[in-house]
């Protein structure tokens, strides 16, 4: 879809025409906008109809976002068939605002023997769909050039249904500046970075200072548990330094305009338990008609409020993954702060104490997050492996005044 590029404070109005043969919505993933503009499953646009989405982008919302459909039961198919796009919100006081940018929108594709997009398999429903080919901006392993010494801001999106991208950059350090649209307090250099489906990151990448050097971004294998097949390593893109004169180095700032931390010493007010055991009990890992993924033992019911909270009130939640595989939890309409995990390597994870709108939980992992949703209305929270969401791993937060 088209790239939508706006500034904090802008009033946005987007006309959406649904020419599909199915009801659908547009969900503005990660944006802190009113609930009635969020494109949730309870607010579908019928086939053949139109609606305007209108909202103002609040100050403090600058970041890297995306948009995609969110009709219950059909989100996964509409996304793997290509319905998604980029939404960038900028700040006029951004310390990185002068950097050239590179958009890296990662999708995958599977075609059948007739060259058509293949239908879901039982394994797709169980594990989350992964295509045979991984693409960047719709191209297979694109190649580009860069002037020596140039520092770029890479906005990277995992826009797949179920593929985890474990990113490795050959040829230059990988410096993380933001996660899910939220700036880190300080840039962090990491050897690799894992993005679960739906997650985004902003990287600062400085090209080598001499000509004919290569930068190669790859995704390498990641174990999601539950005997899910580990995808082979894949080259995503390749960039070579040109023969142009070297660019003067950009001084990466030591601090960035991160969101202020939420209050400490909050009592845990919600416990969220993710489970995929229903897949075993209800038809095996093949994900048949009886297969279910649950939150707190329940499958999604759009008429039921699973959690009720007060608008503007900070809360601390305990979230646990009792399932056999990783699950990335997404909460609509806000970002949240990861403050603790029982995972062994959490201390070295740039996500600890950072803000995000998706957090990945490994099997058996238990975390604590702090969040605040400022505007009232009914919001979704769900697994962002879209096949799992479709089979029940989704709930409703009712935010009241």
Protein Blocks (a to p, Z undefined) as FASTA:
>chain_A
ZZddddehiacddddddfbfbdcddddehiacdfklnopaklcccehiacdddddddehi
accdddddfbehjlmmmmmnopacddddddfkbfklmpccdddddddddddfkopacddd
fklmmnopadfbdceehiahiaddddehiacddddddfbfklccddddehiacddfbgeh
iacfbdcddfbdcddehiacdddddddfbehiacddddddddebjoiacdddddfbdcdd
dfbdcdddddddfbdcddddddehiacfbdcdddfklmmmnnpjnopaklccdeehiacd
fkbcfbdcdehiacddddddfbfbdcddddehiacddfbdfbfklmmpmkgopacfbdcd
dehiacddddddfbgcddddddfbfklmmnopacdddddZZ
